[in-house]
Structures are given as structure tokens and as C-alpha cells.
Amino acid sequence: MIVTLIVLCEVGFWVLLAAGLGLRYVAGKPRAGAAVLLCEPLLEVVLLVVTAVDLKNGAEPDWKHGLAAVYIGFTVGLGHSTVLWADARVAHRFAGGPPPPKPPRYGRARAAHEWRTAARWIVAALTAAVLLQAAAWYVGGDGDTESLRMWQRTMLWVIGINLVIAGSYTLFPKREPKDRAGAER
């Protein structure tokens, strides 16, 4: 049941996103579109409540409960930037908005972009890890929480990988090609 609900939440996220942006830009109803977009967090609240009730009713915590926590964490960390990404593209396509900005390609600007991206992923992973810890405490010492701990270790890997990627752009910044730098002046 939990996996089905996670899939439904993911589908619901994209349906609400499409409906909200469609109302905002295609139908010309920005307030209605914003209202629909603001309903999206309710999906995660429902998932959180159903997962907690499932555990409270005696379900052994397993990978599905961990996946629910990870899904919620990633929605917290990456959901807003995903909405902004889609909004910029739909505004450009349907409302005559400016083309979406491309990420910088070189130097400090690229490093700063990578650190912002890493920060979003780290927030997602930390949120998931906190929810997983809360679930482990909720189950108590009598339950088998190894699957939740496995997900926590995975979130530590996500954090580490993002730190390595962002750090590599800081320590080894990609330099703009010389022929390109001279042509733009």
C-alpha cells in the first residue's frame, strides 16, 4: 500500500504541477494556478500520515517506509526548485516570458551554481534522514529498524557525493576556452 501511495503522490505532484501551470499561463488564471500549486504539499502530508498509521498499526518497518521518508525529504529539498524550473519553461513557451536561464558553464559562477544544487540535495537527504530517525524512534527498540538505517546510510552517501561534486567545481574550476573568451570581447 505504501509503494502505491508513493507512486500516486509522484503522479499527483506532476498532475498538480501541470494543472497549476496550465491555469496560470494557458487559461490566464494565475491565482487559481497558484492555489493548485499550493495543494501539492498536502500529498506529502497524506503520505506521512499513512506511513505513521501503518507503523502504529504494527507493520514492521521495511524498505517501503524508508522510501516514503526519502520521497518526502526529496520533495522538501527539490520540489520548489522543480516547480520554478517548470514555471520558467512554461512561462517562456506559453506566456512570452524570457528564455529560461542556462546554468553558468565556467569558473566561480559554475562553482556557486553547483553549491546551490548540492545544498538542495543535502536539504533533501537531511530531511529524509530526520524522518527516518523519527520513524526508528516511533517504532522503538523492539522493532527491526535495519531497513530504516540502510536508507539513512544511503542519505549520507547522497550528501557525500554532492559535497564531492560541488567541491570539485571549487577546487578544479572549469576554465573558459581562450578562443571563446577573446571572441566575446
Secondary structure as UniProt FT lines:
FT   HELIX           2..21
FT   HELIX           22..26
FT   HELIX           30..38
FT   HELIX           40..56
FT   TURN            57..58
FT   HELIX           63..95
FT   HELIX           107..139
FT   TURN            141..142
FT   HELIX           146..171
FT   HELIX           178..183
//
